Amino acid sequence: MVAAQGGPRDLMERPEAHLARAPLILPIPAPAAGRVGRIDVTALGHAVLALGGGRVRAAEAIDHRVGLDRLAKLGEEVGPDRPLGMVHAADDTAAQVAIAAVQAAYALGDGQPGPLIRDRIGA
């Protein structure tokens, strides 16, 4: 799919050959040990925007080095040995803001997550 849009054919096999690394890559510590019960994915999107990895207006530049990676999924255990994910940031201030946003986006518990489908729209 990448090649069909004019990108390099080996992007998935060798991303480091085509994409610059963020200056700072840090783990996102889980605020406590537990199981992921809920994720506010809109908040995760806003965290990426704040890092510079997206744009609100078409004229804004995108920093392709930054973003979130290896995020914990619903039902996964997190804790001291298993972070919520990794943040790729341009500087420490942006990284700390993103870490706080991701931590706030996750609700942890000790049981199973809620249903994956909350409501159905239509007949």
Rosetta constraint file for C-alpha pairs under 8 A:
AtomPair CA 1 CA 5 HARMONIC 6.56 0.50
AtomPair CA 2 CA 6 HARMONIC 6.65 0.50
AtomPair CA 2 CA 7 HARMONIC 5.05 0.50
AtomPair CA 2 CA 8 HARMONIC 6.65 0.50
AtomPair CA 2 CA 9 HARMONIC 6.67 0.50
AtomPair CA 2 CA 11 HARMONIC 7.54 0.50
AtomPair CA 3 CA 7 HARMONIC 4.60 0.50
AtomPair CA 3 CA 8 HARMONIC 5.49 0.50
AtomPair CA 3 CA 9 HARMONIC 5.00 0.50
AtomPair CA 7 CA 11 HARMONIC 7.68 0.50
AtomPair CA 8 CA 18 HARMONIC 7.88 0.50
AtomPair CA 10 CA 14 HARMONIC 5.81 0.50
AtomPair CA 10 CA 15 HARMONIC 7.54 0.50
AtomPair CA 11 CA 15 HARMONIC 4.85 0.50
AtomPair CA 11 CA 17 HARMONIC 7.76 0.50
AtomPair CA 11 CA 18 HARMONIC 6.73 0.50
AtomPair CA 14 CA 18 HARMONIC 7.37 0.50
AtomPair CA 15 CA 19 HARMONIC 5.82 0.50
AtomPair CA 16 CA 20 HARMONIC 6.74 0.50
AtomPair CA 16 CA 21 HARMONIC 7.43 0.50
AtomPair CA 19 CA 64 HARMONIC 7.49 0.50
AtomPair CA 19 CA 65 HARMONIC 7.15 0.50
AtomPair CA 20 CA 64 HARMONIC 7.55 0.50
AtomPair CA 20 CA 65 HARMONIC 5.72 0.50
AtomPair CA 21 CA 65 HARMONIC 5.37 0.50
AtomPair CA 21 CA 66 HARMONIC 7.96 0.50
AtomPair CA 22 CA 65 HARMONIC 4.61 0.50
AtomPair CA 22 CA 66 HARMONIC 5.70 0.50
AtomPair CA 22 CA 88 HARMONIC 5.46 0.50
AtomPair CA 22 CA 89 HARMONIC 5.64 0.50
AtomPair CA 22 CA 90 HARMONIC 5.88 0.50
AtomPair CA 23 CA 88 HARMONIC 7.59 0.50
AtomPair CA 23 CA 89 HARMONIC 6.50 0.50
AtomPair CA 23 CA 90 HARMONIC 5.46 0.50
AtomPair CA 23 CA 91 HARMONIC 6.87 0.50
AtomPair CA 24 CA 88 HARMONIC 5.81 0.50
AtomPair CA 24 CA 89 HARMONIC 5.23 0.50
AtomPair CA 24 CA 90 HARMONIC 6.15 0.50
AtomPair CA 24 CA 91 HARMONIC 6.27 0.50
AtomPair CA 24 CA 92 HARMONIC 7.16 0.50
AtomPair CA 24 CA 95 HARMONIC 7.67 0.50
AtomPair CA 25 CA 86 HARMONIC 6.75 0.50
AtomPair CA 25 CA 87 HARMONIC 5.63 0.50
AtomPair CA 25 CA 88 HARMONIC 4.51 0.50
AtomPair CA 25 CA 89 HARMONIC 6.36 0.50
AtomPair CA 26 CA 86 HARMONIC 5.58 0.50
AtomPair CA 26 CA 87 HARMONIC 5.39 0.50
AtomPair CA 26 CA 88 HARMONIC 6.72 0.50
AtomPair CA 26 CA 95 HARMONIC 7.58 0.50
AtomPair CA 27 CA 83 HARMONIC 6.14 0.50
AtomPair CA 27 CA 84 HARMONIC 7.57 0.50
AtomPair CA 27 CA 85 HARMONIC 5.94 0.50
AtomPair CA 27 CA 86 HARMONIC 4.41 0.50
AtomPair CA 27 CA 87 HARMONIC 6.31 0.50
AtomPair CA 28 CA 83 HARMONIC 5.42 0.50
AtomPair CA 28 CA 84 HARMONIC 5.38 0.50
AtomPair CA 28 CA 85 HARMONIC 5.27 0.50
AtomPair CA 28 CA 86 HARMONIC 5.44 0.50
AtomPair CA 28 CA 87 HARMONIC 6.62 0.50
AtomPair CA 28 CA 99 HARMONIC 5.56 0.50
AtomPair CA 28 CA 102 HARMONIC 7.60 0.50
AtomPair CA 28 CA 103 HARMONIC 7.51 0.50
AtomPair CA 29 CA 79 HARMONIC 7.37 0.50
AtomPair CA 29 CA 80 HARMONIC 7.05 0.50
AtomPair CA 29 CA 82 HARMONIC 7.73 0.50
AtomPair CA 29 CA 83 HARMONIC 4.64 0.50
AtomPair CA 29 CA 84 HARMONIC 5.98 0.50
AtomPair CA 29 CA 85 HARMONIC 7.68 0.50
AtomPair CA 29 CA 99 HARMONIC 7.87 0.50
AtomPair CA 29 CA 103 HARMONIC 7.76 0.50
AtomPair CA 30 CA 78 HARMONIC 6.21 0.50
AtomPair CA 30 CA 79 HARMONIC 5.35 0.50
AtomPair CA 30 CA 80 HARMONIC 6.90 0.50
AtomPair CA 30 CA 82 HARMONIC 7.51 0.50
AtomPair CA 30 CA 83 HARMONIC 5.29 0.50
AtomPair CA 30 CA 84 HARMONIC 5.44 0.50
AtomPair CA 30 CA 103 HARMONIC 6.71 0.50
AtomPair CA 31 CA 79 HARMONIC 7.51 0.50
AtomPair CA 31 CA 103 HARMONIC 6.78 0.50
AtomPair CA 32 CA 78 HARMONIC 7.70 0.50
AtomPair CA 32 CA 79 HARMONIC 5.75 0.50
AtomPair CA 32 CA 80 HARMONIC 7.66 0.50
AtomPair CA 32 CA 108 HARMONIC 7.74 0.50
AtomPair CA 33 CA 77 HARMONIC 7.40 0.50
AtomPair CA 33 CA 78 HARMONIC 5.52 0.50
AtomPair CA 33 CA 79 HARMONIC 3.90 0.50
AtomPair CA 33 CA 80 HARMONIC 6.82 0.50
AtomPair CA 33 CA 108 HARMONIC 7.84 0.50
AtomPair CA 34 CA 77 HARMONIC 5.61 0.50
AtomPair CA 34 CA 78 HARMONIC 5.58 0.50
AtomPair CA 34 CA 79 HARMONIC 6.42 0.50
AtomPair CA 34 CA 108 HARMONIC 5.53 0.50
AtomPair CA 34 CA 109 HARMONIC 5.28 0.50
AtomPair CA 34 CA 110 HARMONIC 5.41 0.50
AtomPair CA 35 CA 74 HARMONIC 7.76 0.50
AtomPair CA 35 CA 75 HARMONIC 5.53 0.50
AtomPair CA 35 CA 76 HARMONIC 5.40 0.50
AtomPair CA 35 CA 77 HARMONIC 4.35 0.50
AtomPair CA 35 CA 78 HARMONIC 6.08 0.50
AtomPair CA 35 CA 108 HARMONIC 5.36 0.50
AtomPair CA 35 CA 109 HARMONIC 5.21 0.50
AtomPair CA 35 CA 110 HARMONIC 5.45 0.50
AtomPair CA 35 CA 111 HARMONIC 6.76 0.50
AtomPair CA 35 CA 112 HARMONIC 7.33 0.50
AtomPair CA 35 CA 113 HARMONIC 7.89 0.50
AtomPair CA 36 CA 72 HARMONIC 7.43 0.50
AtomPair CA 36 CA 73 HARMONIC 6.81 0.50
AtomPair CA 36 CA 74 HARMONIC 5.06 0.50
AtomPair CA 36 CA 75 HARMONIC 4.93 0.50
AtomPair CA 36 CA 76 HARMONIC 5.54 0.50
AtomPair CA 36 CA 77 HARMONIC 6.46 0.50
AtomPair CA 36 CA 78 HARMONIC 7.21 0.50
AtomPair CA 36 CA 106 HARMONIC 6.83 0.50
AtomPair CA 36 CA 107 HARMONIC 6.14 0.50
AtomPair CA 36 CA 108 HARMONIC 4.69 0.50
AtomPair CA 36 CA 109 HARMONIC 6.43 0.50
AtomPair CA 36 CA 113 HARMONIC 6.71 0.50
AtomPair CA 37 CA 74 HARMONIC 5.89 0.50
AtomPair CA 37 CA 75 HARMONIC 6.06 0.50
AtomPair CA 37 CA 106 HARMONIC 7.63 0.50
AtomPair CA 37 CA 107 HARMONIC 5.59 0.50
AtomPair CA 37 CA 108 HARMONIC 5.28 0.50
AtomPair CA 37 CA 109 HARMONIC 5.94 0.50
AtomPair CA 37 CA 111 HARMONIC 7.50 0.50
AtomPair CA 37 CA 112 HARMONIC 6.49 0.50
AtomPair CA 37 CA 113 HARMONIC 4.07 0.50
AtomPair CA 37 CA 114 HARMONIC 6.57 0.50
AtomPair CA 38 CA 74 HARMONIC 6.53 0.50
AtomPair CA 38 CA 106 HARMONIC 5.88 0.50
AtomPair CA 38 CA 107 HARMONIC 4.99 0.50
AtomPair CA 38 CA 108 HARMONIC 7.05 0.50
AtomPair CA 38 CA 113 HARMONIC 6.54 0.50
AtomPair CA 38 CA 114 HARMONIC 7.38 0.50
AtomPair CA 39 CA 74 HARMONIC 7.30 0.50
AtomPair CA 39 CA 105 HARMONIC 5.59 0.50
AtomPair CA 39 CA 106 HARMONIC 4.72 0.50
AtomPair CA 39 CA 107 HARMONIC 6.38 0.50
AtomPair CA 40 CA 44 HARMONIC 6.68 0.50
AtomPair CA 40 CA 105 HARMONIC 4.82 0.50
AtomPair CA 40 CA 106 HARMONIC 6.53 0.50
AtomPair CA 41 CA 45 HARMONIC 6.32 0.50
AtomPair CA 41 CA 105 HARMONIC 7.19 0.50
AtomPair CA 42 CA 46 HARMONIC 6.33 0.50
AtomPair CA 43 CA 47 HARMONIC 6.20 0.50
AtomPair CA 43 CA 101 HARMONIC 6.97 0.50
AtomPair CA 43 CA 102 HARMONIC 7.33 0.50
AtomPair CA 43 CA 105 HARMONIC 5.86 0.50
AtomPair CA 44 CA 48 HARMONIC 6.45 0.50
AtomPair CA 44 CA 101 HARMONIC 7.24 0.50
AtomPair CA 44 CA 102 HARMONIC 6.11 0.50
AtomPair CA 44 CA 105 HARMONIC 6.67 0.50
AtomPair CA 45 CA 49 HARMONIC 6.33 0.50
AtomPair CA 46 CA 50 HARMONIC 6.15 0.50
AtomPair CA 47 CA 51 HARMONIC 6.31 0.50
AtomPair CA 47 CA 97 HARMONIC 7.94 0.50
AtomPair CA 47 CA 98 HARMONIC 5.38 0.50
AtomPair CA 47 CA 101 HARMONIC 6.10 0.50
AtomPair CA 47 CA 102 HARMONIC 7.08 0.50
AtomPair CA 48 CA 52 HARMONIC 6.48 0.50
AtomPair CA 48 CA 53 HARMONIC 5.25 0.50
AtomPair CA 48 CA 54 HARMONIC 6.49 0.50
AtomPair CA 48 CA 66 HARMONIC 7.61 0.50
AtomPair CA 48 CA 67 HARMONIC 5.38 0.50
AtomPair CA 48 CA 68 HARMONIC 6.88 0.50
AtomPair CA 48 CA 98 HARMONIC 7.53 0.50
AtomPair CA 49 CA 53 HARMONIC 5.30 0.50
AtomPair CA 49 CA 54 HARMONIC 4.70 0.50
AtomPair CA 49 CA 55 HARMONIC 6.24 0.50
AtomPair CA 49 CA 56 HARMONIC 7.91 0.50
AtomPair CA 50 CA 54 HARMONIC 7.99 0.50
AtomPair CA 50 CA 94 HARMONIC 7.51 0.50
AtomPair CA 50 CA 98 HARMONIC 7.41 0.50
AtomPair CA 51 CA 66 HARMONIC 6.35 0.50
AtomPair CA 51 CA 67 HARMONIC 6.68 0.50
AtomPair CA 51 CA 89 HARMONIC 6.35 0.50
AtomPair CA 51 CA 90 HARMONIC 7.54 0.50
AtomPair CA 51 CA 94 HARMONIC 5.90 0.50
AtomPair CA 51 CA 95 HARMONIC 7.54 0.50
AtomPair CA 51 CA 98 HARMONIC 6.96 0.50
AtomPair CA 52 CA 61 HARMONIC 7.91 0.50
AtomPair CA 52 CA 62 HARMONIC 5.90 0.50
AtomPair CA 52 CA 63 HARMONIC 5.44 0.50
AtomPair CA 52 CA 66 HARMONIC 6.82 0.50
AtomPair CA 53 CA 62 HARMONIC 5.32 0.50
AtomPair CA 53 CA 63 HARMONIC 5.15 0.50
AtomPair CA 53 CA 64 HARMONIC 6.03 0.50
AtomPair CA 53 CA 65 HARMONIC 7.57 0.50
AtomPair CA 53 CA 66 HARMONIC 5.54 0.50
AtomPair CA 53 CA 67 HARMONIC 5.80 0.50
AtomPair CA 54 CA 61 HARMONIC 7.90 0.50
AtomPair CA 54 CA 62 HARMONIC 5.44 0.50
AtomPair CA 54 CA 63 HARMONIC 7.51 0.50
AtomPair CA 55 CA 60 HARMONIC 5.76 0.50
AtomPair CA 55 CA 61 HARMONIC 6.93 0.50
AtomPair CA 55 CA 62 HARMONIC 6.43 0.50
AtomPair CA 56 CA 60 HARMONIC 7.20 0.50
AtomPair CA 65 CA 88 HARMONIC 6.98 0.50
AtomPair CA 65 CA 89 HARMONIC 7.36 0.50
AtomPair CA 65 CA 90 HARMONIC 7.66 0.50
AtomPair CA 66 CA 87 HARMONIC 7.56 0.50
AtomPair CA 66 CA 88 HARMONIC 4.69 0.50
AtomPair CA 66 CA 89 HARMONIC 4.95 0.50
AtomPair CA 66 CA 90 HARMONIC 6.67 0.50
AtomPair CA 67 CA 87 HARMONIC 6.03 0.50
AtomPair CA 67 CA 88 HARMONIC 5.14 0.50
AtomPair CA 67 CA 89 HARMONIC 6.78 0.50
AtomPair CA 68 CA 85 HARMONIC 7.08 0.50
AtomPair CA 68 CA 86 HARMONIC 5.76 0.50
AtomPair CA 68 CA 87 HARMONIC 4.77 0.50
AtomPair CA 68 CA 88 HARMONIC 6.14 0.50
AtomPair CA 69 CA 85 HARMONIC 5.86 0.50
AtomPair CA 69 CA 86 HARMONIC 5.07 0.50
AtomPair CA 69 CA 87 HARMONIC 6.41 0.50
AtomPair CA 69 CA 88 HARMONIC 7.69 0.50
AtomPair CA 70 CA 84 HARMONIC 7.83 0.50
AtomPair CA 70 CA 85 HARMONIC 4.85 0.50
AtomPair CA 70 CA 86 HARMONIC 6.09 0.50
AtomPair CA 71 CA 84 HARMONIC 5.60 0.50
AtomPair CA 71 CA 85 HARMONIC 4.13 0.50
AtomPair CA 71 CA 86 HARMONIC 6.95 0.50
AtomPair CA 72 CA 76 HARMONIC 6.26 0.50
AtomPair CA 72 CA 78 HARMONIC 7.48 0.50
AtomPair CA 72 CA 83 HARMONIC 7.69 0.50
AtomPair CA 72 CA 84 HARMONIC 5.16 0.50
AtomPair CA 72 CA 85 HARMONIC 6.08 0.50
AtomPair CA 74 CA 113 HARMONIC 6.29 0.50
AtomPair CA 75 CA 112 HARMONIC 5.98 0.50
AtomPair CA 75 CA 113 HARMONIC 5.57 0.50
AtomPair CA 77 CA 82 HARMONIC 7.40 0.50
AtomPair CA 78 CA 82 HARMONIC 4.82 0.50
AtomPair CA 78 CA 83 HARMONIC 5.93 0.50
AtomPair CA 78 CA 84 HARMONIC 6.44 0.50
AtomPair CA 79 CA 83 HARMONIC 6.14 0.50
AtomPair CA 84 CA 102 HARMONIC 7.86 0.50
AtomPair CA 84 CA 103 HARMONIC 7.56 0.50
AtomPair CA 87 CA 95 HARMONIC 6.50 0.50
AtomPair CA 87 CA 98 HARMONIC 7.16 0.50
AtomPair CA 87 CA 99 HARMONIC 7.07 0.50
AtomPair CA 88 CA 95 HARMONIC 7.17 0.50
AtomPair CA 89 CA 94 HARMONIC 6.15 0.50
AtomPair CA 89 CA 95 HARMONIC 5.26 0.50
AtomPair CA 90 CA 94 HARMONIC 6.79 0.50
AtomPair CA 90 CA 95 HARMONIC 7.53 0.50
AtomPair CA 91 CA 95 HARMONIC 6.26 0.50
AtomPair CA 92 CA 96 HARMONIC 6.10 0.50
AtomPair CA 93 CA 97 HARMONIC 6.31 0.50
AtomPair CA 94 CA 98 HARMONIC 6.16 0.50
AtomPair CA 95 CA 99 HARMONIC 6.07 0.50
AtomPair CA 96 CA 100 HARMONIC 6.25 0.50
AtomPair CA 97 CA 101 HARMONIC 6.26 0.50
AtomPair CA 98 CA 102 HARMONIC 6.11 0.50
AtomPair CA 99 CA 103 HARMONIC 6.14 0.50
AtomPair CA 100 CA 104 HARMONIC 6.20 0.50
AtomPair CA 101 CA 105 HARMONIC 6.21 0.50
AtomPair CA 102 CA 106 HARMONIC 6.60 0.50
